[in-house]
Structure formats: C-alpha cells, structure tokens
Amino acid sequence: MYVKRYVCSLCLEEKREIESVVYCRECEEVLCDQCTQDHQRITALKRHKLCNFADVPFPEIHKLLQSLMACPKHDKEEVVYWCNVL
C-alpha cells in the first residue's frame, strides 16, 4: 500500500521540513522521529496513541488535512498563500 508522507507538524511551526513517521490521534498531529521521542518523554503525553500512517483511518487523515488547510484568521476559508516571513 502506498502511503503519502507528511511534514512533521511541530517542526513545520519552527520552519523545518522534517518528514513525519507517526500520527498522534489525541493531538491530531503528525510527528517526526525526534518529536515522537519528545512526545513520549512528556508525562502528560505518554499515554497518547501513536500509529503509523498506514494504520490511520482515512477520515482522520482527511480531518487532519482539512485542519492544516484552514485559514487561522478566517474560519471558513482555505489557505491560498503561506508567508514564512515574520
């Protein structure tokens, strides 16, 4: 089965494009190797269910993609352009 790869949600916030390896169902985020290790070290996050993309039901991936495409300033609009300049 072909599985599309995604960029780690947390790394992307820091303007780094690291390929993610797992999906956290509770946080609804994709994580790279390093962020997965960090996620598992934090007591409050240790019990979160992490799974491979191949194991994630399509509706959850669809919901995740929709949340990534939603404009943070306009609820019902999709992002058209993304500016990396602060």
N, C-alpha and C positions, 0 to 999 in steps of 0.2 A: 504494500500500500504506500502510495506517495504521500508524504506529509510536508506541507509547506512550512518553512522556517520563519520565525518572527524574531524581532529585535527585543531584547530584554527591556521591560517597562521601566525599571529603576535606572538602568544605565542610560536609557534614552533621555530621561529627565536631566542627566548630567552631560548630555550631548555626546555620549559614546554609543556607538552602534555595535553592540556585542550580541551574537546570536544566542537566543534563549534555548533552553533544553527542557524545561518543565513548565507546567501551568499550575498555579495555586487556585483551587476552587473557592476558597474563602475570600482571598484578596482579589480574585478575578484579574490576576496579572501573570504575565509570562516572565520567567526568570532565567538568567544565565547561570553557569556553574558557580561562580563566586557569590552571586546574590542568593542562590539556593543554599549554599553553605551558611551564609549570614542569616538567612531566614530560619534555618534550623537551629541556630545558636540562641536565638531570642526566645526566652521562656514563653512569652505570650503567643508566639507563632509556631512553636514546636509541634503542636497537635493539628496544624493545618494539613489538609490533604493535598499532596503534590503528586502530579501524574504526568506521564509523557503525553505529547500531543496526540499520538495515535489512539490513546485511551479516552480522550476528551470528546464527549458527545457534541455533534455539530451545533445544536442550539446554543451551547455555552460558548463555543468559538465565535459563532455569529454575534452573540451578545457582546463579547469582548471587542470584536472588530467594530461594532456599532459605537461602543463607548469611546474607542480610540478615534473615530471619525467625527464625533460630536464636537461642535464648537464650544469651548469653555465659556464664552461670553454670550452666545445666542443658542438657547436650549434646543430649538427645533431646526437648527441649521447644521449642515455638514461642513467640515473644514475644507476649504478650497486651496488656501495657501498657508504655509507654515513658515514663520520667520524665526530663524535661530539667533538673531541679534537681540541682545537685551538692552 
